[in-house]
């Protein structure tokens, strides 16, 4: 019985955490246009970014095993080739939702 309760509790925590990472794709797209498009190709079907060192958002979305958690960590981690852009938590969730909408078979 204890194992069942523990498993149910963990599932609840996991689903709550996942629900918190899902954001607005539309707002994420607007953020991407305003803060990311100078360096990254942010639209589906764009094969090159304005900055050749910056991966396209579609490429990021389609990396094997890419998750909202991985993207969130990446957006909050400094990169030597990327400026330190500060994005608040709600906006990060929206940006992640937009990027993940670009997965193959994803919906706009």
Gaussian input, Z-matrix of N, CA and C with variables (Angstrom, degrees):
# hf/3-21g

backbone

0 1
 N
 C     1     B1
 C     2     B2     1     A1
 N     3     B3     2     A2     1     D1
 C     4     B4     3     A3     2     D2
 C     5     B5     4     A4     3     D3
 N     6     B6     5     A5     4     D4
 C     7     B7     6     A6     5     D5
 C     8     B8     7     A7     6     D6
 N     9     B9     8     A8     7     D7
 C    10    B10     9     A9     8     D8
 C    11    B11    10    A10     9     D9
 N    12    B12    11    A11    10    D10
 C    13    B13    12    A12    11    D11
 C    14    B14    13    A13    12    D12
 N    15    B15    14    A14    13    D13
 C    16    B16    15    A15    14    D14
 C    17    B17    16    A16    15    D15
 N    18    B18    17    A17    16    D16
 C    19    B19    18    A18    17    D17
 C    20    B20    19    A19    18    D18
 N    21    B21    20    A20    19    D19
 C    22    B22    21    A21    20    D20
 C    23    B23    22    A22    21    D21
 N    24    B24    23    A23    22    D22
 C    25    B25    24    A24    23    D23
 C    26    B26    25    A25    24    D24
 N    27    B27    26    A26    25    D25
 C    28    B28    27    A27    26    D26
 C    29    B29    28    A28    27    D27
 N    30    B30    29    A29    28    D28
 C    31    B31    30    A30    29    D29
 C    32    B32    31    A31    30    D30
 N    33    B33    32    A32    31    D31
 C    34    B34    33    A33    32    D32
 C    35    B35    34    A34    33    D33
 N    36    B36    35    A35    34    D34
 C    37    B37    36    A36    35    D35
 C    38    B38    37    A37    36    D36
 N    39    B39    38    A38    37    D37
 C    40    B40    39    A39    38    D38
 C    41    B41    40    A40    39    D39
 N    42    B42    41    A41    40    D40
 C    43    B43    42    A42    41    D41
 C    44    B44    43    A43    42    D42
 N    45    B45    44    A44    43    D43
 C    46    B46    45    A45    44    D44
 C    47    B47    46    A46    45    D45
 N    48    B48    47    A47    46    D46
 C    49    B49    48    A48    47    D47
 C    50    B50    49    A49    48    D48
 N    51    B51    50    A50    49    D49
 C    52    B52    51    A51    50    D50
 C    53    B53    52    A52    51    D51
 N    54    B54    53    A53    52    D52
 C    55    B55    54    A54    53    D53
 C    56    B56    55    A55    54    D54
 N    57    B57    56    A56    55    D55
 C    58    B58    57    A57    56    D56
 C    59    B59    58    A58    57    D57
 N    60    B60    59    A59    58    D58
 C    61    B61    60    A60    59    D59
 C    62    B62    61    A61    60    D60
 N    63    B63    62    A62    61    D61
 C    64    B64    63    A63    62    D62
 C    65    B65    64    A64    63    D63
 N    66    B66    65    A65    64    D64
 C    67    B67    66    A66    65    D65
 C    68    B68    67    A67    66    D66
 N    69    B69    68    A68    67    D67
 C    70    B70    69    A69    68    D68
 C    71    B71    70    A70    69    D69
 N    72    B72    71    A71    70    D70
 C    73    B73    72    A72    71    D71
 C    74    B74    73    A73    72    D72
 N    75    B75    74    A74    73    D73
 C    76    B76    75    A75    74    D74
 C    77    B77    76    A76    75    D75
 N    78    B78    77    A77    76    D76
 C    79    B79    78    A78    77    D77
 C    80    B80    79    A79    78    D78
 N    81    B81    80    A80    79    D79
 C    82    B82    81    A81    80    D80
 C    83    B83    82    A82    81    D81
 N    84    B84    83    A83    82    D82
 C    85    B85    84    A84    83    D83
 C    86    B86    85    A85    84    D84
 N    87    B87    86    A86    85    D85
 C    88    B88    87    A87    86    D86
 C    89    B89    88    A88    87    D87
 N    90    B90    89    A89    88    D88
 C    91    B91    90    A90    89    D89
 C    92    B92    91    A91    90    D90
 N    93    B93    92    A92    91    D91
 C    94    B94    93    A93    92    D92
 C    95    B95    94    A94    93    D93
 N    96    B96    95    A95    94    D94
 C    97    B97    96    A96    95    D95
 C    98    B98    97    A97    96    D96
 N    99    B99    98    A98    97    D97
 C   100   B100    99    A99    98    D98
 C   101   B101   100   A100    99    D99
 N   102   B102   101   A101   100   D100
 C   103   B103   102   A102   101   D101
 C   104   B104   103   A103   102   D102
 N   105   B105   104   A104   103   D103
 C   106   B106   105   A105   104   D104
 C   107   B107   106   A106   105   D105
 N   108   B108   107   A107   106   D106
 C   109   B109   108   A108   107   D107
 C   110   B110   109   A109   108   D108
 N   111   B111   110   A110   109   D109
 C   112   B112   111   A111   110   D110
 C   113   B113   112   A112   111   D111
 N   114   B114   113   A113   112   D112
 C   115   B115   114   A114   113   D113
 C   116   B116   115   A115   114   D114
 N   117   B117   116   A116   115   D115
 C   118   B118   117   A117   116   D116
 C   119   B119   118   A118   117   D117
 N   120   B120   119   A119   118   D118
 C   121   B121   120   A120   119   D119
 C   122   B122   121   A121   120   D120
 N   123   B123   122   A122   121   D121
 C   124   B124   123   A123   122   D122
 C   125   B125   124   A124   123   D123
 N   126   B126   125   A125   124   D124
 C   127   B127   126   A126   125   D125
 C   128   B128   127   A127   126   D126
 N   129   B129   128   A128   127   D127
 C   130   B130   129   A129   128   D128
 C   131   B131   130   A130   129   D129
 N   132   B132   131   A131   130   D130
 C   133   B133   132   A132   131   D131
 C   134   B134   133   A133   132   D132
 N   135   B135   134   A134   133   D133
 C   136   B136   135   A135   134   D134
 C   137   B137   136   A136   135   D135
 N   138   B138   137   A137   136   D136
 C   139   B139   138   A138   137   D137
 C   140   B140   139   A139   138   D138
 N   141   B141   140   A140   139   D139
 C   142   B142   141   A141   140   D140
 C   143   B143   142   A142   141   D141
 N   144   B144   143   A143   142   D142
 C   145   B145   144   A144   143   D143
 C   146   B146   145   A145   144   D144
 N   147   B147   146   A146   145   D145
 C   148   B148   147   A147   146   D146
 C   149   B149   148   A148   147   D147
 N   150   B150   149   A149   148   D148
 C   151   B151   150   A150   149   D149
 C   152   B152   151   A151   150   D150
 N   153   B153   152   A152   151   D151
 C   154   B154   153   A153   152   D152
 C   155   B155   154   A154   153   D153
 N   156   B156   155   A155   154   D154
 C   157   B157   156   A156   155   D155
 C   158   B158   157   A157   156   D156
 N   159   B159   158   A158   157   D157
 C   160   B160   159   A159   158   D158
 C   161   B161   160   A160   159   D159
 N   162   B162   161   A161   160   D160
 C   163   B163   162   A162   161   D161
 C   164   B164   163   A163   162   D162
 N   165   B165   164   A164   163   D163
 C   166   B166   165   A165   164   D164
 C   167   B167   166   A166   165   D165
 N   168   B168   167   A167   166   D166
 C   169   B169   168   A168   167   D167
 C   170   B170   169   A169   168   D168
 N   171   B171   170   A170   169   D169
 C   172   B172   171   A171   170   D170
 C   173   B173   172   A172   171   D171
 N   174   B174   173   A173   172   D172
 C   175   B175   174   A174   173   D173
 C   176   B176   175   A175   174   D174
 N   177   B177   176   A176   175   D175
 C   178   B178   177   A177   176   D176
 C   179   B179   178   A178   177   D177
 N   180   B180   179   A179   178   D178
 C   181   B181   180   A180   179   D179
 C   182   B182   181   A181   180   D180
 N   183   B183   182   A182   181   D181
 C   184   B184   183   A183   182   D182
 C   185   B185   184   A184   183   D183
 N   186   B186   185   A185   184   D184
 C   187   B187   186   A186   185   D185
 C   188   B188   187   A187   186   D186
 N   189   B189   188   A188   187   D187
 C   190   B190   189   A189   188   D188
 C   191   B191   190   A190   189   D189
 N   192   B192   191   A191   190   D190
 C   193   B193   192   A192   191   D191
 C   194   B194   193   A193   192   D192
 N   195   B195   194   A194   193   D193
 C   196   B196   195   A195   194   D194
 C   197   B197   196   A196   195   D195
 N   198   B198   197   A197   196   D196
 C   199   B199   198   A198   197   D197
 C   200   B200   199   A199   198   D198
 N   201   B201   200   A200   199   D199
 C   202   B202   201   A201   200   D200
 C   203   B203   202   A202   201   D201
 N   204   B204   203   A203   202   D202
 C   205   B205   204   A204   203   D203
 C   206   B206   205   A205   204   D204
 N   207   B207   206   A206   205   D205
 C   208   B208   207   A207   206   D206
 C   209   B209   208   A208   207   D207
 N   210   B210   209   A209   208   D208
 C   211   B211   210   A210   209   D209
 C   212   B212   211   A211   210   D210
 N   213   B213   212   A212   211   D211
 C   214   B214   213   A213   212   D212
 C   215   B215   214   A214   213   D213
 N   216   B216   215   A215   214   D214
 C   217   B217   216   A216   215   D215
 C   218   B218   217   A217   216   D216
 N   219   B219   218   A218   217   D217
 C   220   B220   219   A219   218   D218
 C   221   B221   220   A220   219   D219
 N   222   B222   221   A221   220   D220
 C   223   B223   222   A222   221   D221
 C   224   B224   223   A223   222   D222
 N   225   B225   224   A224   223   D223
 C   226   B226   225   A225   224   D224
 C   227   B227   226   A226   225   D225
 N   228   B228   227   A227   226   D226
 C   229   B229   228   A228   227   D227
 C   230   B230   229   A229   228   D228
 N   231   B231   230   A230   229   D229
 C   232   B232   231   A231   230   D230
 C   233   B233   232   A232   231   D231
 N   234   B234   233   A233   232   D232
 C   235   B235   234   A234   233   D233
 C   236   B236   235   A235   234   D234
 N   237   B237   236   A236   235   D235
 C   238   B238   237   A237   236   D236
 C   239   B239   238   A238   237   D237
 N   240   B240   239   A239   238   D238
 C   241   B241   240   A240   239   D239
 C   242   B242   241   A241   240   D240
 N   243   B243   242   A242   241   D241
 C   244   B244   243   A243   242   D242
 C   245   B245   244   A244   243   D243
 N   246   B246   245   A245   244   D244
 C   247   B247   246   A246   245   D245
 C   248   B248   247   A247   246   D246
 N   249   B249   248   A248   247   D247
 C   250   B250   249   A249   248   D248
 C   251   B251   250   A250   249   D249
 N   252   B252   251   A251   250   D250
 C   253   B253   252   A252   251   D251
 C   254   B254   253   A253   252   D252
 N   255   B255   254   A254   253   D253
 C   256   B256   255   A255   254   D254
 C   257   B257   256   A256   255   D255
 N   258   B258   257   A257   256   D256
 C   259   B259   258   A258   257   D257
 C   260   B260   259   A259   258   D258
 N   261   B261   260   A260   259   D259
 C   262   B262   261   A261   260   D260
 C   263   B263   262   A262   261   D261
 N   264   B264   263   A263   262   D262
 C   265   B265   264   A264   263   D263
 C   266   B266   265   A265   264   D264
 N   267   B267   266   A266   265   D265
 C   268   B268   267   A267   266   D266
 C   269   B269   268   A268   267   D267
 N   270   B270   269   A269   268   D268
 C   271   B271   270   A270   269   D269
 C   272   B272   271   A271   270   D270
 N   273   B273   272   A272   271   D271
 C   274   B274   273   A273   272   D272
 C   275   B275   274   A274   273   D273
 N   276   B276   275   A275   274   D274
 C   277   B277   276   A276   275   D275
 C   278   B278   277   A277   276   D276
 N   279   B279   278   A278   277   D277
 C   280   B280   279   A279   278   D278
 C   281   B281   280   A280   279   D279
 N   282   B282   281   A281   280   D280
 C   283   B283   282   A282   281   D281
 C   284   B284   283   A283   282   D282
 N   285   B285   284   A284   283   D283
 C   286   B286   285   A285   284   D284
 C   287   B287   286   A286   285   D285
 N   288   B288   287   A287   286   D286
 C   289   B289   288   A288   287   D287
 C   290   B290   289   A289   288   D288
 N   291   B291   290   A290   289   D289
 C   292   B292   291   A291   290   D290
 C   293   B293   292   A292   291   D291
 N   294   B294   293   A293   292   D292
 C   295   B295   294   A294   293   D293
 C   296   B296   295   A295   294   D294
 N   297   B297   296   A296   295   D295
 C   298   B298   297   A297   296   D296
 C   299   B299   298   A298   297   D297
 N   300   B300   299   A299   298   D298
 C   301   B301   300   A300   299   D299
 C   302   B302   301   A301   300   D300
 N   303   B303   302   A302   301   D301
 C   304   B304   303   A303   302   D302
 C   305   B305   304   A304   303   D303
 N   306   B306   305   A305   304   D304
 C   307   B307   306   A306   305   D305
 C   308   B308   307   A307   306   D306
 N   309   B309   308   A308   307   D307
 C   310   B310   309   A309   308   D308
 C   311   B311   310   A310   309   D309
 N   312   B312   311   A311   310   D310
 C   313   B313   312   A312   311   D311
 C   314   B314   313   A313   312   D312
 N   315   B315   314   A314   313   D313
 C   316   B316   315   A315   314   D314
 C   317   B317   316   A316   315   D315
 N   318   B318   317   A317   316   D316
 C   319   B319   318   A318   317   D317
 C   320   B320   319   A319   318   D318
 N   321   B321   320   A320   319   D319
 C   322   B322   321   A321   320   D320
 C   323   B323   322   A322   321   D321

   B1=1.4462
   B2=1.5278
   B3=1.3395
   B4=1.4608
   B5=1.5303
   B6=1.3407
   B7=1.4710
   B8=1.5252
   B9=1.3234
   B10=1.4614
   B11=1.5230
   B12=1.3289
   B13=1.4673
   B14=1.5249
   B15=1.3300
   B16=1.4586
   B17=1.5259
   B18=1.3272
   B19=1.4666
   B20=1.5199
   B21=1.3181
   B22=1.4648
   B23=1.5267
   B24=1.3208
   B25=1.4620
   B26=1.5213
   B27=1.3235
   B28=1.4717
   B29=1.5203
   B30=1.3219
   B31=1.4658
   B32=1.5207
   B33=1.3237
   B34=1.4560
   B35=1.5189
   B36=1.3365
   B37=1.4596
   B38=1.5245
   B39=1.3261
   B40=1.4650
   B41=1.5177
   B42=1.3369
   B43=1.4610
   B44=1.5175
   B45=1.3243
   B46=1.4600
   B47=1.5204
   B48=1.3262
   B49=1.4637
   B50=1.5154
   B51=1.3360
   B52=1.4616
   B53=1.5149
   B54=1.3295
   B55=1.4539
   B56=1.5246
   B57=1.3123
   B58=1.4507
   B59=1.5203
   B60=1.3252
   B61=1.4503
   B62=1.5328
   B63=1.3367
   B64=1.4540
   B65=1.5197
   B66=1.3095
   B67=1.4585
   B68=1.5132
   B69=1.2913
   B70=1.4521
   B71=1.5252
   B72=1.3258
   B73=1.4663
   B74=1.5225
   B75=1.3136
   B76=1.4607
   B77=1.5317
   B78=1.3330
   B79=1.4616
   B80=1.5275
   B81=1.3219
   B82=1.4631
   B83=1.5166
   B84=1.3320
   B85=1.4646
   B86=1.5236
   B87=1.3334
   B88=1.4717
   B89=1.5285
   B90=1.3327
   B91=1.4682
   B92=1.5275
   B93=1.3213
   B94=1.4612
   B95=1.5264
   B96=1.3252
   B97=1.4642
   B98=1.5268
   B99=1.3202
   B100=1.4688
   B101=1.5308
   B102=1.3390
   B103=1.4638
   B104=1.5212
   B105=1.3251
   B106=1.4644
   B107=1.5246
   B108=1.3362
   B109=1.4683
   B110=1.5225
   B111=1.3213
   B112=1.4672
   B113=1.5285
   B114=1.3248
   B115=1.4751
   B116=1.5324
   B117=1.3421
   B118=1.4675
   B119=1.5152
   B120=1.3413
   B121=1.4588
   B122=1.5242
   B123=1.3126
   B124=1.4612
   B125=1.5254
   B126=1.3086
   B127=1.4642
   B128=1.5293
   B129=1.3320
   B130=1.4679
   B131=1.5333
   B132=1.3272
   B133=1.4522
   B134=1.5165
   B135=1.3255
   B136=1.4685
   B137=1.5226
   B138=1.3369
   B139=1.4623
   B140=1.5234
   B141=1.3266
   B142=1.4723
   B143=1.5105
   B144=1.3069
   B145=1.4578
   B146=1.5182
   B147=1.3375
   B148=1.4635
   B149=1.5304
   B150=1.3185
   B151=1.4647
   B152=1.5215
   B153=1.3286
   B154=1.4641
   B155=1.5295
   B156=1.3283
   B157=1.4664
   B158=1.5295
   B159=1.3252
   B160=1.4610
   B161=1.5289
   B162=1.3168
   B163=1.4718
   B164=1.5210
   B165=1.3208
   B166=1.4641
   B167=1.5252
   B168=1.3187
   B169=1.4617
   B170=1.5274
   B171=1.3179
   B172=1.4634
   B173=1.5336
   B174=1.3199
   B175=1.4678
   B176=1.5276
   B177=1.3387
   B178=1.4604
   B179=1.5311
   B180=1.3275
   B181=1.4646
   B182=1.5186
   B183=1.3177
   B184=1.4568
   B185=1.5230
   B186=1.3169
   B187=1.4602
   B188=1.5203
   B189=1.2957
   B190=1.4564
   B191=1.5268
   B192=1.3159
   B193=1.4581
   B194=1.5190
   B195=1.3272
   B196=1.4626
   B197=1.5216
   B198=1.3257
   B199=1.4669
   B200=1.5197
   B201=1.3161
   B202=1.4638
   B203=1.5260
   B204=1.3182
   B205=1.4737
   B206=1.5225
   B207=1.3236
   B208=1.4684
   B209=1.5277
   B210=1.3264
   B211=1.4663
   B212=1.5251
   B213=1.3147
   B214=1.4590
   B215=1.5182
   B216=1.3261
   B217=1.4657
   B218=1.5166
   B219=1.3254
   B220=1.4662
   B221=1.5312
   B222=1.3209
   B223=1.4638
   B224=1.5242
   B225=1.3160
   B226=1.4685
   B227=1.5205
   B228=1.3296
   B229=1.4509
   B230=1.5294
   B231=1.3151
   B232=1.4628
   B233=1.5244
   B234=1.3136
   B235=1.4657
   B236=1.5193
   B237=1.3028
   B238=1.4694
   B239=1.5173
   B240=1.3262
   B241=1.4651
   B242=1.5276
   B243=1.3404
   B244=1.4596
   B245=1.5214
   B246=1.3291
   B247=1.4725
   B248=1.5235
   B249=1.3252
   B250=1.4603
   B251=1.5211
   B252=1.3028
   B253=1.4505
   B254=1.5228
   B255=1.3239
   B256=1.4598
   B257=1.5212
   B258=1.3191
   B259=1.4545
   B260=1.5248
   B261=1.3367
   B262=1.4651
   B263=1.5281
   B264=1.3247
   B265=1.4685
   B266=1.5210
   B267=1.3250
   B268=1.4670
   B269=1.5194
   B270=1.3206
   B271=1.4584
   B272=1.5215
   B273=1.3188
   B274=1.4665
   B275=1.5148
   B276=1.3200
   B277=1.4692
   B278=1.5220
   B279=1.3226
   B280=1.4626
   B281=1.5263
   B282=1.3187
   B283=1.4626
   B284=1.5309
   B285=1.3161
   B286=1.4681
   B287=1.5308
   B288=1.3169
   B289=1.4664
   B290=1.5231
   B291=1.3322
   B292=1.4647
   B293=1.5324
   B294=1.3216
   B295=1.4656
   B296=1.5221
   B297=1.3314
   B298=1.4616
   B299=1.5260
   B300=1.3357
   B301=1.4609
   B302=1.5315
   B303=1.3200
   B304=1.4662
   B305=1.5250
   B306=1.3313
   B307=1.4626
   B308=1.5186
   B309=1.3117
   B310=1.4605
   B311=1.5136
   B312=1.2983
   B313=1.4549
   B314=1.5084
   B315=1.3679
   B316=1.4650
   B317=1.5137
   B318=1.2862
   B319=1.4655
   B320=1.5013
   B321=1.3143
   B322=1.4613
   B323=1.4969
   A1=110.74
   A2=115.66
   A3=120.92
   A4=110.92
   A5=116.39
   A6=120.32
   A7=110.89
   A8=117.02
   A9=120.34
   A10=109.92
   A11=116.83
   A12=120.44
   A13=111.05
   A14=116.50
   A15=120.91
   A16=110.46
   A17=116.96
   A18=120.97
   A19=110.50
   A20=117.65
   A21=120.82
   A22=110.76
   A23=117.18
   A24=120.83
   A25=110.70
   A26=116.17
   A27=119.74
   A28=111.27
   A29=117.21
   A30=120.39
   A31=110.79
   A32=116.84
   A33=120.59
   A34=111.01
   A35=116.24
   A36=120.56
   A37=110.10
   A38=117.09
   A39=120.84
   A40=111.25
   A41=117.22
   A42=118.29
   A43=111.22
   A44=117.89
   A45=121.24
   A46=109.91
   A47=117.13
   A48=120.71
   A49=110.22
   A50=117.18
   A51=119.54
   A52=110.26
   A53=118.04
   A54=120.84
   A55=111.01
   A56=117.05
   A57=120.46
   A58=111.68
   A59=118.62
   A60=120.52
   A61=112.46
   A62=116.14
   A63=119.30
   A64=108.67
   A65=115.83
   A66=120.13
   A67=111.24
   A68=115.38
   A69=123.07
   A70=110.58
   A71=115.92
   A72=119.95
   A73=110.75
   A74=116.87
   A75=120.59
   A76=110.73
   A77=116.54
   A78=119.39
   A79=109.84
   A80=117.15
   A81=120.77
   A82=112.06
   A83=116.53
   A84=120.65
   A85=110.02
   A86=116.77
   A87=120.70
   A88=110.85
   A89=116.51
   A90=120.37
   A91=110.70
   A92=115.96
   A93=120.08
   A94=110.81
   A95=116.58
   A96=120.16
   A97=110.82
   A98=116.56
   A99=121.02
   A100=113.07
   A101=117.65
   A102=119.27
   A103=115.14
   A104=117.99
   A105=118.87
   A106=114.39
   A107=117.04
   A108=121.15
   A109=113.94
   A110=117.25
   A111=118.98
   A112=110.98
   A113=116.11
   A114=120.51
   A115=113.24
   A116=117.02
   A117=121.71
   A118=111.91
   A119=116.02
   A120=120.96
   A121=104.96
   A122=117.28
   A123=120.20
   A124=113.25
   A125=117.97
   A126=121.23
   A127=111.25
   A128=115.05
   A129=121.27
   A130=108.50
   A131=116.63
   A132=121.20
   A133=115.53
   A134=117.84
   A135=119.39
   A136=107.44
   A137=116.61
   A138=118.19
   A139=114.27
   A140=118.17
   A141=121.27
   A142=110.97
   A143=114.75
   A144=120.85
   A145=109.94
   A146=118.33
   A147=120.84
   A148=112.01
   A149=116.62
   A150=121.70
   A151=106.84
   A152=118.48
   A153=120.69
   A154=114.45
   A155=117.91
   A156=120.86
   A157=111.93
   A158=117.78
   A159=121.84
   A160=109.79
   A161=117.77
   A162=118.97
   A163=110.94
   A164=115.93
   A165=119.88
   A166=108.24
   A167=116.55
   A168=120.09
   A169=110.44
   A170=117.50
   A171=120.46
   A172=110.14
   A173=116.73
   A174=120.13
   A175=110.59
   A176=116.96
   A177=120.55
   A178=110.92
   A179=115.96
   A180=120.78
   A181=112.05
   A182=117.07
   A183=121.13
   A184=114.09
   A185=117.58
   A186=120.13
   A187=107.40
   A188=117.13
   A189=121.57
   A190=110.82
   A191=115.95
   A192=120.97
   A193=114.60
   A194=118.23
   A195=120.26
   A196=109.38
   A197=115.31
   A198=121.44
   A199=109.51
   A200=115.32
   A201=119.23
   A202=110.23
   A203=116.95
   A204=119.76
   A205=111.02
   A206=116.79
   A207=120.30
   A208=110.86
   A209=117.00
   A210=119.90
   A211=111.23
   A212=116.81
   A213=120.30
   A214=110.77
   A215=116.64
   A216=120.52
   A217=110.20
   A218=117.08
   A219=120.61
   A220=111.17
   A221=116.69
   A222=119.92
   A223=112.59
   A224=116.41
   A225=120.35
   A226=112.67
   A227=117.31
   A228=122.47
   A229=109.60
   A230=116.60
   A231=120.81
   A232=110.19
   A233=115.64
   A234=122.37
   A235=106.89
   A236=117.38
   A237=118.16
   A238=112.54
   A239=118.13
   A240=120.04
   A241=112.59
   A242=117.00
   A243=120.25
   A244=109.08
   A245=116.59
   A246=117.92
   A247=110.42
   A248=116.51
   A249=120.59
   A250=108.78
   A251=115.20
   A252=122.31
   A253=106.81
   A254=116.82
   A255=120.18
   A256=108.21
   A257=115.27
   A258=121.98
   A259=106.72
   A260=117.34
   A261=118.18
   A262=110.74
   A263=116.23
   A264=122.02
   A265=113.48
   A266=118.21
   A267=120.08
   A268=110.93
   A269=116.44
   A270=119.95
   A271=111.00
   A272=117.22
   A273=120.24
   A274=110.06
   A275=117.44
   A276=120.98
   A277=111.29
   A278=116.15
   A279=120.25
   A280=111.02
   A281=116.99
   A282=121.30
   A283=110.32
   A284=116.70
   A285=121.31
   A286=109.91
   A287=117.66
   A288=120.77
   A289=110.59
   A290=116.74
   A291=119.61
   A292=110.86
   A293=117.26
   A294=120.06
   A295=110.29
   A296=117.28
   A297=119.89
   A298=112.73
   A299=117.64
   A300=119.92
   A301=111.10
   A302=116.68
   A303=121.40
   A304=112.87
   A305=117.37
   A306=118.91
   A307=109.64
   A308=115.96
   A309=120.21
   A310=107.93
   A311=116.31
   A312=120.88
   A313=113.19
   A314=117.13
   A315=121.03
   A316=110.53
   A317=114.95
   A318=120.41
   A319=109.76
   A320=116.75
   A321=121.98
   A322=110.98
   D1=-41.34
   D2=-180.00
   D3=-60.62
   D4=-41.04
   D5=179.92
   D6=-65.23
   D7=-37.92
   D8=179.94
   D9=-65.71
   D10=-44.74
   D11=179.16
   D12=-62.93
   D13=-42.48
   D14=179.12
   D15=-63.14
   D16=-44.02
   D17=179.07
   D18=-62.36
   D19=-43.65
   D20=179.15
   D21=-63.98
   D22=-40.03
   D23=178.74
   D24=-63.70
   D25=-43.91
   D26=179.33
   D27=-64.08
   D28=-39.88
   D29=178.24
   D30=-64.17
   D31=-39.73
   D32=178.10
   D33=-63.61
   D34=-44.96
   D35=178.77
   D36=-62.64
   D37=-44.34
   D38=-179.62
   D39=-63.23
   D40=-43.19
   D41=-179.26
   D42=-69.76
   D43=-34.27
   D44=176.20
   D45=-65.58
   D46=-43.70
   D47=179.06
   D48=-62.87
   D49=-41.61
   D50=179.23
   D51=-65.67
   D52=-40.45
   D53=179.77
   D54=-61.57
   D55=-32.37
   D56=-179.96
   D57=-73.07
   D58=-22.72
   D59=-177.55
   D60=-86.98
   D61=-13.97
   D62=-179.74
   D63=-82.50
   D64=131.43
   D65=-177.99
   D66=-129.42
   D67=-166.03
   D68=-179.40
   D69=-87.43
   D70=115.85
   D71=178.18
   D72=-62.42
   D73=-38.74
   D74=-177.79
   D75=-64.33
   D76=-45.94
   D77=178.76
   D78=-67.38
   D79=-37.59
   D80=176.96
   D81=-60.83
   D82=-38.44
   D83=177.71
   D84=-64.10
   D85=-43.38
   D86=178.31
   D87=-61.77
   D88=-42.20
   D89=177.47
   D90=-62.40
   D91=-43.57
   D92=179.92
   D93=-60.72
   D94=-42.25
   D95=178.16
   D96=-61.74
   D97=-41.35
   D98=-175.26
   D99=-79.02
   D100=-35.94
   D101=-170.27
   D102=-114.85
   D103=-16.30
   D104=-170.84
   D105=-120.24
   D106=-24.59
   D107=-171.10
   D108=-66.50
   D109=-18.35
   D110=177.85
   D111=-62.26
   D112=-32.58
   D113=-178.09
   D114=-112.29
   D115=-36.18
   D116=-174.35
   D117=-104.50
   D118=145.02
   D119=166.51
   D120=-76.62
   D121=119.07
   D122=-172.79
   D123=-105.22
   D124=-9.30
   D125=-175.74
   D126=-99.14
   D127=150.48
   D128=174.64
   D129=-59.92
   D130=136.72
   D131=176.08
   D132=90.08
   D133=-10.42
   D134=175.84
   D135=-78.22
   D136=125.48
   D137=-175.65
   D138=-94.61
   D139=-11.90
   D140=178.97
   D141=-138.37
   D142=143.00
   D143=175.83
   D144=-88.18
   D145=154.77
   D146=175.30
   D147=-55.16
   D148=-37.92
   D149=173.91
   D150=-99.35
   D151=113.13
   D152=-176.19
   D153=-57.31
   D154=-22.52
   D155=179.42
   D156=-82.03
   D157=-11.30
   D158=-177.52
   D159=-95.80
   D160=122.47
   D161=179.64
   D162=-68.22
   D163=151.92
   D164=175.04
   D165=-69.42
   D166=153.14
   D167=177.61
   D168=-64.28
   D169=-35.32
   D170=178.87
   D171=-64.13
   D172=-40.28
   D173=177.52
   D174=-63.77
   D175=-43.82
   D176=177.91
   D177=-59.18
   D178=-44.38
   D179=-177.86
   D180=-62.77
   D181=-28.97
   D182=-174.10
   D183=-101.29
   D184=12.54
   D185=172.82
   D186=-66.79
   D187=132.41
   D188=-178.95
   D189=-54.24
   D190=127.13
   D191=178.03
   D192=81.63
   D193=7.52
   D194=-179.16
   D195=-64.19
   D196=133.23
   D197=179.65
   D198=-130.56
   D199=168.16
   D200=176.53
   D201=-63.42
   D202=-36.29
   D203=178.80
   D204=-64.26
   D205=-43.86
   D206=-179.38
   D207=-63.90
   D208=-42.30
   D209=178.52
   D210=-65.63
   D211=-40.05
   D212=178.80
   D213=-60.72
   D214=-45.45
   D215=177.74
   D216=-61.73
   D217=-43.60
   D218=-179.47
   D219=-61.61
   D220=-39.92
   D221=-179.37
   D222=-70.93
   D223=-21.79
   D224=-178.69
   D225=-100.58
   D226=4.47
   D227=-178.50
   D228=-109.41
   D229=134.90
   D230=177.74
   D231=-68.11
   D232=142.00
   D233=174.75
   D234=-125.48
   D235=141.29
   D236=-177.48
   D237=-68.26
   D238=-23.14
   D239=179.87
   D240=-98.99
   D241=4.31
   D242=-178.30
   D243=-125.26
   D244=135.39
   D245=177.57
   D246=-64.45
   D247=154.47
   D248=178.25
   D249=-78.41
   D250=92.12
   D251=178.59
   D252=-91.77
   D253=127.71
   D254=-179.90
   D255=-98.07
   D256=119.87
   D257=-179.74
   D258=-122.36
   D259=127.26
   D260=-178.53
   D261=-70.49
   D262=165.62
   D263=-172.90
   D264=-56.87
   D265=-45.99
   D266=179.97
   D267=-63.35
   D268=-42.20
   D269=178.91
   D270=-66.51
   D271=-36.00
   D272=177.68
   D273=-60.64
   D274=-44.84
   D275=178.82
   D276=-60.26
   D277=-39.79
   D278=179.36
   D279=-67.97
   D280=-42.63
   D281=179.15
   D282=-63.77
   D283=-42.21
   D284=177.54
   D285=-62.68
   D286=-43.90
   D287=178.61
   D288=-59.16
   D289=-41.54
   D290=179.17
   D291=-65.85
   D292=-48.32
   D293=-178.96
   D294=-58.27
   D295=-45.90
   D296=-178.91
   D297=-67.69
   D298=-20.30
   D299=175.96
   D300=-68.81
   D301=-12.84
   D302=-178.10
   D303=-91.03
   D304=6.25
   D305=177.32
   D306=-65.27
   D307=153.38
   D308=177.50
   D309=-57.55
   D310=128.13
   D311=-176.66
   D312=84.48
   D313=-3.30
   D314=178.33
   D315=-74.08
   D316=169.43
   D317=-178.30
   D318=-116.73
   D319=145.04
   D320=175.61
   D321=-72.10

